[in-house]
Amino acid sequence: MQDTTLTFDYLVLGSGIAGLFFALKVAPHGRVAIVTKKRSADSNTNYAQGGIASVTSKEDSFELHVRDTLTAGAGLCREDVVRQIVQEGPPRIAELMALGMHFSERESDEVPGARELDLGREGGHSKRRILHAKDVTGREIERALLNAASRQPNITFFENHIAINLVTSAKVGLPGPNRCLGAYVLDKTARVVKPFAAGSVVLATGGCGKVYLITTNPDIATGDGVAMAYRAGATVADMEFIQFHPTCLYHPRAKSFLISEAVRGEGAVLRALDGREFMDECHPLKSLAPRDIVARAIDSEMKKSGADHVQLDITHKPAPFIIRRFPNIYETCLDYGIDMTKEPIPVAPAAHFQCGGVVTNVDGETEIPGLYAIGEVACTGLHGANRLASNSLLEALVCAHRAAARVTADKAQPQPAAIPPWRRGKASNPDELVVVAHLWDEIRRLMWDYVGIVRTDKRLQRAVKRIQNLQAEIQEYYWDFVITADLVELRNIATVAELIVRCAMQRPESRGLHYNLDHPDADPAWAQRDTRLQLPA
């Protein structure tokens, strides 16, 4: 069964902060389709605990925020992009609040009886500048944006739909300059592939955490946008810089539960199992050092001691403060038998954030006309070799706003073009789910073992050979068998895994999140140099 083409002015793939904010901005100008893999609230944004970094205090400044970002980025940030995003943050925050976002407040220190934003501090920040909604900031952002989107008649949600491939004029053989025309999308419920056509296509698909065996990301984070854009001919850069969050709850029954960096921002310290504060000897900021340094220090401590976790201790703070500031973390830990007010939390690093991605400018434009990328899927140059904590939601807001301004200012917005029917495989295989699950597990394990927090040339060489062999097997399944969501995601994580390894092999140094034991020092010749990959035309 083949559906006819669904036509919109704007096609948004993803329903996190970037996709929703963009959709709300362009809705007054045309019809918007938001395609989301599960429910509209299922996104990386919804799982964000910490908050949004932005200058809102008179004790802070743009210069300090820029400096902190550049320092964390280890020489690879684009300073012009950093300045634009930092300076444009406050008005976007104001817009978000106008849409119904409620940030945590506290009593003012200066005006009795008045309330002010309760600003948190996280690793790498020199000032308190993290706006948060207790420890469920992402959930509150999704609530506010989805509520606003539900009131927009021009926005249509397609839940339980997953994009398979982008459609470009070059791929389908249309004459004229190449541009993005839309996407083929699988309706998971009806099990049919629907062609979507749009004048502007926006990737807001988030990151690729599920490429790794242990991750803080939800199951939807399979790198779909990066993989689709790469297959369509867009340039992908800096994929070697995968940020591992230092503190994921370590418990046999816990699935990828993050212990926010804000806990350390409020005074928690990292301890070895013998009680020693090992970060004291690693960095002047101790437990509040940038994430790459903390993750490597924990990894080193675990390897030296043979332990499978370390401890995060905030028991020296008053119990009422801990429960009030971190209600979700407190309750979740309690569910696993851990009272964080009385005992340290067992933690270990986990794959968390993708600093590289589809190359764009600060307006979200890719090199393929008609195709935009915003949020974690994009590589703007803000994060460099290591993202400063809570800069990601800021980037999503600013770049979504700028992308919306860019597409709505284009008076020559192209009309959606007809898209050829989807060519489907005819085979079915009762063993397919078993094979897909096996391949998925194999990729995630080899990425964790060979391309993790610490790497070597030999491990990378082994990884790329194994992934290329797996790719051939996956491609056979993709073309021969009836398409399923599991097969689409497997194909994407295999593509992204190869991109991460190949980018890592290009960088003969250690910088930020990329640490190679065979090249332990940063090479000045590689400052401001991206690792870039693009399919041959």
Summary of the structure (lengths in Angstrom):
residues: 537
radius of gyration: 22.5
end to end distance: 32.1
largest distance: 71.7
contacts: 1996
relative contact order: 0.17
helix: 39%
strand: 19%
